Amino acid sequence: MKQVMLYCRSGFEKECAGEIQDKATQLEVFGFPRLKSNTGFVLFECYQDGDAEKLIRKIDFNSLIFSRQMFAVVAECQDLPKDDRISPLLADLSDDESMPKCGELRVETPDTNEAKELLKFCRKFTVPLRQAMRGKGLLLKSENPKKPVLHVCFVAPGHCFAGYSYTDNNSKFFMGIPRLKFPADAPSRSTLKLEEAFHVFIPREEWDTRLASGMWAVDLGACPGGWTYQLVKRSMFVHAIDNGMMADSLMETGQVKHHMEDGFKFEPARKNVTWLVCDMVEKPSRVAQLMGEWLIAGWAKEALFNLKLPMKGRYDEVLQDIENLKIFLIQNGVKFRMQAKHLYHDREEITVHVQVLSNISPH
Ligand SMILES: C[S@@+](CC[C@H](N)C(=O)[O-])C[C@H]1O[C@@H](n2cnc3c(N)ncnc32)[C@H](O)[C@@H]1O
């Protein structure tokens, strides 16, 4: 077992590859990434047998920004015959002793326009394949969320990579993408960005306490209100900061105060804010600095914000901005949890979440 499969947004293979290369090197696992632009995946080829298993165990999946899913490849099948794609795949997987017994099967494709047709096939193929895998003992008889996930990823008709991921270190979503429905009454499509961020960064069992009704939030760069909509929907009160127009439907709820001000200068009059969210189109280093200032001052407990990616050196820029923010918080006595992800609804930006755990000196 020498390969790790990583899914990413099409066009971001270089960033995904740079990241896995860095993480592998830190673990003294040597190898190289195989990638092709706009394919939506990267294969990391280790030199030593068993190293793929090491990587999927030791790299914290949540620390990866550009990867949507990560699994160890056990078999690559090419030219699967149309009349029986199942037998060769089963034979390859059951011949390999490193293949653990799995609790769930996901037949997937990388997320590209070309793969859309293939996805239809994957859906149809899942039922008979699951049946056959259960028969062979590769899958448990019933779904088990604690056991590894068996991934079969079709990159072209008749060509797939199969392997497994661990449920405590993978994306729980099919293809690494939460399926969300656009709410018809939301003022903008970017509402889905914040909703996805909640799904990815906040464990579902903590929603009742961390996204609770009655909380106050500040939305910097709020107009027309897609992000505010998500907060209002959770019965929060929102200071919406933007010189633009907020959707009437949101203002009519009575839960929103619109401040036509510069988001870089706004200061909440009462320091009762739990959530700071920010979608201002600005230089990422400036936004990261602003978020740091709010959290250090104790003006918010959790921050969720976008960092717009530059045209060039996208990976280096975000790493630098995130690193600077970490140093800034640490030097000011803030203990925190931070995660950054290139979400499905993000394009030329990534989303960062910071939760303050303790702060020795809120001003
Ligand atoms: C991408 S839009 C936000 C969309 C919003 N999150 C939504 O879901 O509807 C960016 C917004 O940031 C605002 N903006 C940019 N710079 C700003 C600043 N310095 N202060 C306040 N708002 C700013 C713009 O007016 C624009 O409405």
PDBQT file of the ligand as one rigid body, heavy atoms in Angstrom, charges set to zero:
ROOT
HETATM    1  C1  LIG A 401     -19.098  38.869  -0.900  1.00  0.00    +0.000 C 
HETATM    2  S1  LIG A 401     -20.087  40.188  -0.326  1.00  0.00    +0.000 S 
HETATM    3  C2  LIG A 401     -20.817  39.533   1.097  1.00  0.00    +0.000 C 
HETATM    4  C3  LIG A 401     -21.956  38.617   0.834  1.00  0.00    +0.000 C 
HETATM    5  C4  LIG A 401     -22.666  38.236   2.103  1.00  0.00    +0.000 C 
HETATM    6  N1  LIG A 401     -21.844  37.425   2.986  1.00  0.00    +0.000 N 
HETATM    7  C5  LIG A 401     -23.919  37.465   1.800  1.00  0.00    +0.000 C 
HETATM    8  O1  LIG A 401     -23.976  36.261   2.113  1.00  0.00    +0.000 OA
HETATM    9  O2  LIG A 401     -24.882  38.021   1.256  1.00  0.00    +0.000 OA
HETATM   10  C6  LIG A 401     -18.908  41.284   0.303  1.00  0.00    +0.000 C 
HETATM   11  C7  LIG A 401     -19.488  42.492   0.997  1.00  0.00    +0.000 C 
HETATM   12  O3  LIG A 401     -18.444  43.133   1.731  1.00  0.00    +0.000 OA
HETATM   13  C8  LIG A 401     -18.712  44.500   1.766  1.00  0.00    +0.000 C 
HETATM   14  N2  LIG A 401     -17.472  45.198   2.158  1.00  0.00    +0.000 N 
HETATM   15  C9  LIG A 401     -16.292  45.240   1.522  1.00  0.00    +0.000 A 
HETATM   16  N3  LIG A 401     -15.418  45.996   2.233  1.00  0.00    +0.000 NA
HETATM   17  C10 LIG A 401     -16.073  46.402   3.345  1.00  0.00    +0.000 A 
HETATM   18  C11 LIG A 401     -15.715  47.185   4.463  1.00  0.00    +0.000 A 
HETATM   19  N4  LIG A 401     -14.487  47.692   4.596  1.00  0.00    +0.000 N 
HETATM   20  N5  LIG A 401     -16.632  47.401   5.428  1.00  0.00    +0.000 NA
HETATM   21  C12 LIG A 401     -17.870  46.876   5.344  1.00  0.00    +0.000 A 
HETATM   22  N6  LIG A 401     -18.273  46.113   4.285  1.00  0.00    +0.000 NA
HETATM   23  C13 LIG A 401     -17.387  45.884   3.300  1.00  0.00    +0.000 A 
HETATM   24  C14 LIG A 401     -19.215  44.813   0.366  1.00  0.00    +0.000 C 
HETATM   25  O4  LIG A 401     -20.007  45.998   0.381  1.00  0.00    +0.000 OA
HETATM   26  C15 LIG A 401     -20.029  43.563   0.033  1.00  0.00    +0.000 C 
HETATM   27  O5  LIG A 401     -21.410  43.757   0.288  1.00  0.00    +0.000 OA
ENDROOT
TORSDOF 0
